[in-house]
């Protein structure tokens, strides 16, 4: 046999899943087999190799250094086999894609464009999930995520840059007539967002404009802050993407335009776009939409 050192191949999937979860029970659930079946395969692998792969404790299962070494190689090999199989497969992947997106961007930009997705990419069904911060594909059962790059992304994720973040003050049109320069902001209430409390400071730093407000108010999320701005409560700092439609409808105006804040939004994917036609089509649609978004933001 050419590969005389190979252990039984049917033991490798249960082994990899057990190391990844540090649990035979979780591995069994993922592979849709019984706990006993996973346990037997692990024992077969240990007999084949002549080493113990796990430290079995009362309420924990700890992979040994040898197990982690083997698991890293097995995972890499399985990833390569999976990628090659996807590339040569003639079958179109079935089922919906689960896309996680930051809540305000999801509500105010992505959802209003879903009819366009249905018309132009009819073969792709997307389940949407509101979420922000670190991305865990396996834990949260998601295929893709749209996130701003203000925290480290998973090393294993495929990444496609969608658009640069541009921010600026926004307010109701009647209030904008009284805000023609930065000095006018001193007489306005400045609205802050709890999820991005430094937004006004970022804008001041980037533009060099100074403003000491008459009053300030903080709301928990961007969509609440923007609702308050549209109601005439005060002036909010907003990313262009989430107010683009409000600007077009005339519900909000941006008296100073928008400036890049140095961050960008990215589409993170569990698999490379070329490995899944659904991911490739959705990525292309998002790139087309966000390319227009970037062009529009530079003209405001």
N, C-alpha and C positions, 0 to 999 in steps of 0.2 A: 504493500500500500504506500502511495506517495507521501501521505501525511500521517506518518505513524504516531505522531504525538497528539493527534486530535482526540479529545474526549468525545463521548457520545453526543452527537449534534442535537438530539432532542432534549438534552439537559440544559442547553445554553439559554434558551428563551426564559424558562423559569428561573434560572440562576441570575440573569441580567435584571429581571424584574424584581427579584428578591433583594438584590444589592441596592437597586435604585430606591425601593420603598423601605428598605431595612425591615421588611415584614413579609412573611410567607402568606399571611392572610390577604394583604393588599395585592400581592403578586397573583394569588389565585383568583381574586376578583377581577383583576385586569385581564387575565388570560381565560377567564370563564371556565375554570376547572376547580377541583376541590383542593382544600388545604393539604390533604393527604397526598394528592397527586404531585403537588409542588415539592412537598417534603421528600417523597421517594426519589424524584429526579435530582434533588440536591444531594441526597445520600449516594445516588449512583455516580454523580460527578465527583464527589469526594473520594469514593472508592477508586474511581478511574485514575484520579490524580495522586492518591495516596496522602492527601493532606486534609485537614479540617479547614473549611472556608468561613465558618461563622463561630463566634463566641455566643453560645446559647445561655442567656440569662433568664431570670424569672419572668420579666415583662419586656424584655428587649432582645433583639437579634442584631449582633454587631459584626459586620463583615471584617475579616482579618485583612492585614496588608496584602497578603497573596490574593485574596478575593478581589480587592479593589484593583489590583494590577491586572488581573484577568478580565474583570468586568469592563475596564476602560478599553481593552483591545476588542472584546466582544461587542461592545456598544458601537465602536467605530466601524467594525466589520458589518454589523447589521445595518448601520446607517448607509454604508456604501452599497450594500445589496439592495436596500430599499430604494435608493436613488436610481440605481441602474435599472431596477425593475420598472419604476415609474417612467423612466425615459423610453424604454422599449415597449411598454404596454400599449396595446391598441384600445384599451378600455378607458372610457371617460369616467373619472371618479364621480361617484354618485353622492347625493345627499347635500345638505346645506353646509355653508361655512359659517362658523361662529366668529364674529368680529367684535372685539372689545374696543370701546372708544370713550375718551374722556367725556363726562356727562354733558357739559355745556356745548362742546363741539358737536356731539351726537344730536342733541335736541335742536340746535339752532342752525346747523349747517348740513349735516349728513342726512338726517331724516327727511328734510324737505326735498332732497335730491333722489330719494328712492324711486319715485315714479320714472325718472330718467334712467336709472339703473335697470328697472324692469323692462323698459322699452329697448334699450341698447344692448343689454347683456341678459337676455331672457333665460339663458341656460344656467345662470348662477342664482341660487337662492341663498340669502344671507340672514342669519339670525343675529340680532344686535344685542350687545350687553354693555351696560354703562359701567365703566371702571377706569380708574386712574392709578398712577404709581407703578411699582414694579410689576413685571409680567411673568406669570407662571402658566405656561401653556398646558402642561399635564394636570396640575392641581385644579385649575379653573376651567378645564375642558374647553379651551378656545383655540382657534386656528390662526387668527391674526389679531393684531392690536394696533391702534393708532395712538401714539404717545409723543409728547414733547420731550426733547433730549435734555431735561434738567436732572436726570439721574442715570446711572449706568444701565445699559441694555443687556439682556442675556447674551453671552458670548456665542451661543449656538444659534441665535435667531438670524434669519435673513432680514436685511434692512433695506428699505427703499425710502429715500427722502421725498417727502410730499411737498412741503412748502416752508418758507421761512416765516417765523412769527413776526408780525408787525403790530405795534400797539399805538394807541393815541386816545386822547380824551373824547368822549361822546356825550351828547346831551340832547334834550328836546329842542326842536327848531326855535321855539319862542325864547328859550333861554340863551341859545347860541347868538341871538342878535345883540345880547349884552356882553358876550365873551368874544371880543375881537382881538385881544392880546393877553399875554400871560398875566399881566397886572390885574385883568378883570377877574381872574380866578380867585383873587383874594376876597371877593364879595360873594363867592358861591360856596355851596356845600360840596365838599369832595367826598365821593363814595368809594369806599375800599371794599375789597373782597377777601374774606377770611382764608380762602384757599391759595391766594397769591397776594399776601399783604404788602409786598415790596413793590407792587406794580407802579404806583405813583413815583416812588423814589427812583425806579429804573428809568421812567420817562424823563424825570428832571435831570438825571445824570446824563442821559443820551442827548437831550436837546439843549441842556444848559439853561432852561427856563426855570425860574423860581416862582413859587406861589405859596403864600401863607393863607390858608382858607379861613373863611368866616366860621365854618363849622365842619365837622367830619362825622361820617357814619360808616360803620362796617357791617356788611351783610355776609352770610355764610358762604354763598356760592356766586359765581359769575352771573348765572341766569337771574338770580334775585337782584343783584346789583344793577344789571341791565334793565330789569323791569322797573326798578326804582328810578333809573335815569329817564326811561321812557315816560314815566309818570310825572316827571318834572321835579323830583326830589332834589336832584343835584347833578354834578358832573362825574362821570365814571371813566376810569381807564379801561379800555377794552381791546382785545385782539381783533384785528380786522375780520378774520374768518367768521367770528361768531356774531358780528353786527353787519355783515355785508348786506344781507337781505333787508335789515331795518333801515340802512342807509338808502337802499334802492327804493324802498316804499316811502321814504321821507319821514319815518317815525323817529329816527335819530339823525343827527348830523355830527360831523367831525371837524370842528373849527380849526384844528391845527394839523389835520392829516394824520398819517401813520408813519412810524419809523421802526426799522428792524431792531429787535432787542438782543440779537445774538443767538437766539435759540431757533430750533426748527422742529417740525412735526415729521415723524417717520411712520411708515407702515412696517410693522414687525411680523414676521411669518415663521411658523414652525418649520415649513419646508421652503426650498427655493421655488420661485415662481415657475421655472421650467419643469419642475417635478409634478405640477398639478395644474391642469388647464384652467380649472376654476380660479385658482389663485392668480394665474397669469392674466386672465380676463378681468378680474376684479382690480388687480394692480394697474392694468392699463387704463381702466375707466377712472380710477382715483387719480392717476397721474394727469389725465386729460382735464379733469375737473379742477384739480388744485393748480395746474398750470395757468388756467384762466383766472383762478383766485389770486395768484401772485401778480399777474398782469394787471388785474383790476386794482389791487391794493396800492400799486406804485403810482396810479393815476389819481388817487384821491388826495 
